[in-house]
Amino acid sequence: MKVKSYRDLEIYQLSYELAIKIHKMSLNLPKYELYEEGGQIRRSSKGVSCTIVEGYGRRKYKNDFVKFLIYAQASCDETEVHLEFIHDSGYITDDIYMELKEENDKLGRKINKFIQYVETNWK
């Protein structure tokens, strides 16, 4: 499949879907956490897809593209920490935590593989 848009990138699709799930989950946090930890995890999870899009917009400049993919990876890592805080504070069940964590881990691995691909094969 030829990539015609950032929307064709699997890492964008996965990151967008995960950000929506995390957004919906965060709206069920207690009111006092809705704008604290809830806001943090919403920003970091949405930041993954946003930086992928921004990097794709700079794809003609391989180093810029890689830099923004690394930023996306960092936002993915940040999302994991916020997810752990929310879970360890008792705001979500183990099942919800494991589902979101596994999806976030999968996304992180795919971003890492895509960074490697861009570094070695991007023209």
Secondary structure, 3 states (H helix, E strand, C coil): CCCCCHHHCHHHHHHHHHHHHHHHHHCCCCHHHHCCHHHHHHHHHHHHHHHHHHHHHCCCCHHHHHHHHHHHHHHHHHHHHHHHHHHHCCCCCHHHHHHHHHHHHHHHHHHHHHHHHHHHHCC
